[in-house]
Amino acid sequence: MLVTEVLAIRVLLFIVVPAAVGIFLSGWAGNFAKRRGSSPLVVRTLRVVITIVWVAIVVAETAAILGTFSILSALTVSAVAGIAVTLALQTTLQNILAGFILIRQRFLHIGDSIQFSGVKGTVVSIGLVEVVVRTDGGALAMMSNANLLSGPLINFTAAQRLAGEY
């Protein structure tokens, strides 16, 4: 085989295929999350995270094929990029973790009458990142799960549902 043929095969296998798979996976995961009823913010975050991962893989492979970086250098750059992405998504990840905790504790359900930080109303949506409350005046208030978990959150309707647990 000629050097150009080997290079063309490497480009196809390590750049074009991961890029195509990444684009497909990003769209599929976003559509799957949308069909499952996830909020637009969760769908967008999922697509962005998958896109960042496949772009990082393609950049690392391109650098390795062109010989400008060694694999170790590419891994170092990808690790630094991973830390940067994690720091950028810190608030979102904190809200997702708090959402799991809120759902697991069963303290908050749709239809509950709550009060938090001077906002009083009825829970209309519980997402992984935020809770939407319809205030007594009819307006919608969006509250991040991390803020709700840090409290104090007053639930006026949970006492009957959680009788005997607390």
C-alpha positions in Angstrom: 0.0 0.0 0.0 1.1 3.5 -0.7 1.5 6.0 2.1 -1.4 8.1 0.7 -3.7 5.1 0.8 -2.8 4.3 4.4 -3.3 8.0 5.3 -6.7 8.0 3.5 -7.8 4.8 5.4 -6.7 6.4 8.7 -8.5 9.6 8.0 -11.7 7.6 7.1 -11.5 5.3 10.1 -10.4 7.8 12.8 -11.9 11.1 11.6 -14.8 10.7 9.3 -16.5 7.8 11.0 -16.3 9.2 14.5 -17.6 12.6 13.2 -20.5 10.9 11.5 -21.3 8.7 14.5 -21.0 11.8 16.8 -23.4 13.8 14.7 -25.9 10.9 14.5 -25.6 10.2 18.2 -26.1 13.8 19.2 -29.3 14.1 17.1 -30.6 10.7 18.2 -30.0 11.4 22.0 -31.6 14.8 21.7 -34.7 13.4 19.9 -34.9 10.5 22.4 -34.8 12.9 25.4 -37.4 15.2 23.7 -39.7 12.2 23.2 -39.3 11.2 26.9 -40.6 14.6 27.9 -37.3 16.3 28.9 -37.2 20.0 29.1 -35.5 21.9 26.2 -32.6 22.8 28.5 -31.9 19.1 29.2 -32.2 18.3 25.5 -29.8 21.1 24.5 -27.3 20.2 27.2 -27.3 16.6 26.2 -26.6 17.5 22.5 -23.9 20.0 23.5 -22.1 17.4 25.7 -22.2 14.7 23.0 -21.0 17.2 20.4 -18.1 18.3 22.6 -17.1 14.7 23.2 -17.1 13.8 19.5 -15.3 17.0 18.4 -12.6 16.4 21.1 -12.1 12.8 19.7 -11.9 14.0 16.1 -9.4 16.8 17.0 -7.3 14.4 19.0 -7.3 11.9 16.1 -6.5 14.6 13.6 -3.6 15.7 15.6 -2.3 12.2 16.0 -2.7 11.4 12.3 -0.9 14.6 11.2 1.8 13.9 13.7 1.7 17.4 15.3 1.0 15.8 18.7 1.7 12.5 20.3 -1.1 10.5 21.7 0.0 11.5 25.2 -0.2 15.2 24.2 -3.7 14.7 22.7 -4.9 12.9 25.9 -3.5 15.7 28.0 -5.3 18.3 25.9 -8.5 16.3 26.0 -8.2 16.0 29.8 -7.8 19.8 30.2 -10.8 20.3 27.8 -12.8 17.8 29.9 -12.0 19.7 33.1 -13.0 23.0 31.4 -16.3 21.5 30.2 -17.0 20.1 33.7 -16.4 23.5 35.3 -18.6 25.2 32.6 -21.4 22.7 33.3 -20.9 22.8 37.1 -24.2 24.6 37.9 -26.2 22.4 35.5 -24.7 19.2 37.0 -25.4 20.5 40.5 -29.0 21.1 39.5 -29.3 17.6 37.9 -27.9 16.0 41.1 -30.3 18.0 43.2 -33.2 17.0 40.9 -32.4 13.3 41.5 -32.4 13.9 45.3 -35.7 15.9 45.2 -37.3 13.1 43.2 -35.8 10.4 45.4 -37.0 12.0 48.6 -40.6 12.2 47.3 -41.0 15.5 49.0 -42.2 17.3 45.9 -44.9 16.3 43.5 -46.8 18.0 40.7 -49.8 19.7 42.2 -48.2 20.4 45.6 -48.7 23.8 47.1 -45.2 25.2 48.0 -43.5 28.3 49.2 -39.8 29.1 48.6 -38.0 32.3 48.9 -41.1 34.4 49.0 -42.7 32.6 46.0 -45.9 30.7 46.8 -47.8 28.6 44.3 -48.5 25.2 42.8 -45.9 22.9 41.3 -46.7 22.4 37.6 -43.5 20.7 36.4 -40.5 18.9 38.0 -37.5 18.6 35.8 -33.9 17.4 36.3 -32.7 21.0 36.3 -35.6 23.1 37.5 -39.1 23.1 39.0 -41.8 25.3 37.5 -44.4 26.8 39.9 -47.6 28.6 39.0 -47.9 31.5 41.5 -51.2 32.4 43.1 -51.3 35.4 40.7 -51.1 33.1 37.6 -47.4 33.8 36.7 -44.9 31.0 36.2 -41.8 30.9 38.3 -38.8 28.7 37.5 -36.7 27.6 40.5 -33.4 25.7 40.2 -33.3 22.3 41.9 -30.1 23.2 43.8 -31.7 26.3 45.3 -34.8 24.3 46.3 -32.7 21.6 47.9 -30.7 24.1 49.9 -34.0 25.3 51.4 -36.0 26.3 53.2 -38.7 24.8 51.1 -42.2 24.7 52.6 -44.6 22.1 51.1 -48.2 22.7 52.4 -49.6 19.5 50.9 -46.9 16.9 51.5 -47.8 16.2 55.2 -50.7 13.9 54.3 -48.8 12.0 51.6 -45.7 11.6 53.8 -47.5 10.8 57.1 -45.5 8.5 59.2 -42.2 9.0 57.3 -41.2 12.3 59.0 
